[in-house]
Amino acid sequence: MKRISLIVMFLIGTCMVHAQHITGSWHGDLNAGSQKLGIVFHFEKDPAGKDVVKMDVPAQGAKDIPVKVDWLADDSVSLEVPVINVVYTGKWKEGTVEGTFVQHGMSFPLNLTTGEQDAPARPQEPKGSLGYKTEEVSFSNDAAGATLSGTLTCPAGYSEGKKVPVVLMVTGSGAQNRDEEVFGHKPFLVIADYLAKNGIASLRYDDRGVGRSTGNFKGATSRDFADDAAAGIAWLKNSRRFGKVGVLGHSEGGMIAFMLGADSVADFIVSMAGPGIKGDSLLAEQQNAQLRLYGKPANRTVKQVREEMKLQPQNAWLDYFADYDPASDIMNTTVPVMAINGTHDMQVLAESNLGAIRKYLADGNRQNLIKEYPGLNHLFQHCQLATSLDYYRIEETCAPEVLKDIADWINALR
């Protein structure tokens, strides 16, 4: 899934610098083993004149991490982030902060220069005149007391009564906005744009408790999120503005797509890197894949995963996910299915999960498409295996061949 345990977690804590210059944003690259992580510090003053510092780690999707100011003088600064056991100290030298980052006894150089870190280009994000219409809409899951707000995108040339297909987009794990924004990418925005230019409408929405949506995200399980999605499907059908109504889900959203398929809620489903095996087995596979990536012994077992879960605070989402076996929902899905994944996915491994989906899907539906894409990671970006977790630095948001296949497959269902 998108919950990724990188070898170096969120960093930083102390920065020493010239007080008269250390205002605004400062950034630098931390070389930590096999990874180079960009760090951004934001220095401000609160209304009382007290120094306030926050930190971003863009490559890990972390923003506004509180930083404790231990020392801020004319020539030096010291900051810390106790929650991650990090200290950073630095000195002002010729327009640069020359400093050292220390975490868990390991020390790395980190020099800062003024300004924001240059963000990688995102060439697939739509810019300028779109050529199609979007509108802000909302629908409700009354049983959960949640109102979901989203963007309805109608395809180019759409007019009322034109029965074009429409897909409801369901995000992966974690609190996600309607664009499924992660690691500086907006996958659902890119997919919605491509579909609109190819005659397909879409509805993407903020998860409950995120963005403009109401409701309680904390404590909700995949089943709860499936109920939210079912409310969105019902809203689209009741609008009577479209033809077939399907669901497109990524990662956990791909699993939810099969839940809705089994309930005969959707007319078709697209599962992008959706799990096909039981949750605890997937977690063990995921951990082993990342261990292999870093040259470490890959011998994690389901039993170990379960034992470690017992030591953690209770987590309703994780408990449900670990217990959930998608086999039954996949077997009971009779609507057309497109299930896809990439060979370099380290979160939901293609071989085992697509293999299970292929095994469990009902025979005889010639419209089903199960496809494995060489060289694509969990976000369906082209990558080298050694950098398959480096989502942020890859400029591509979604492989063009994947976008084309999705649009072609949906249009063939008309």
C-alpha angles and dihedrals in degrees: 000000000000093000095101127185104209118194091243112046127200108317148199143060121169134047127176118199149137106294094215091056102035099092129113122013128340126182143186143160121257114209104210113169110290093355135075110201125191115225126196125192121196115204117196142152123239120222090272092054095253119146113253120189129186130178136214129198099190096185090059096041092245118146136175097007107178114245125197114228109221096168137001115175140155093276107016146032137198124197135170141190105206095188090066097030095242133147126185123188126181145166131218113248126167096327095319135094107228106199151153129235117209125188127166091346095309118118128205132174116249121178120187132209128188122270138039121305112262107254118224115256118265101202096173096060111105116253134181122359109008100200091221138066131256130187137188112245138165138202133185140233094202095186090060096038089237129140112196118208123199152144121272110204118196119199125253110282094017119156131179111279094023101129101219120161118261132198130205110216119220120195131225128253122313130040105310134179124226093274091052084236111198135151091000093305131112104203098171092049090054093046093047090051093051094046092049090054089052101050100269127119124213143189119207121178143186113259115252110287092015128106110329095346122103129212136078116294095179112090094013119132134207088266090057091050089049089056089053090051092048088056089054092051090050091051092052092048093046091052088066088207098116145046120232115007117213139168127236114195133179123210106323085010088059089056090049089051089063090048089057091043091054090049090052089235096129129051092220138354137218113200113194110193090336119167119258097178133062116287099244091050090050092051091052091048091048093052093047092050091055092046090054090048089061096041096254129134109279104209105124114145135201088246091058091048090052094047091052091049089058090059093053127082112271111280116185094194094051094044091053093045094049091050097043118103111189093199095099095047091048092049091049094050109103100162118097112287132202109190118178140169142161129249091233096053107130095180103052107018112224100216098055099034099043087042091057092046090051090049097048101040115104113260123241103044102121091187093068116109122193112179138172117203118211117234099009126126132211092288090047093250123144108250147151113258091240089058099035091124095049094097096150099057094048108092095204114089100190129002112257092228090057092050091049094048093050093050093044093049095049093046090051089060094064 
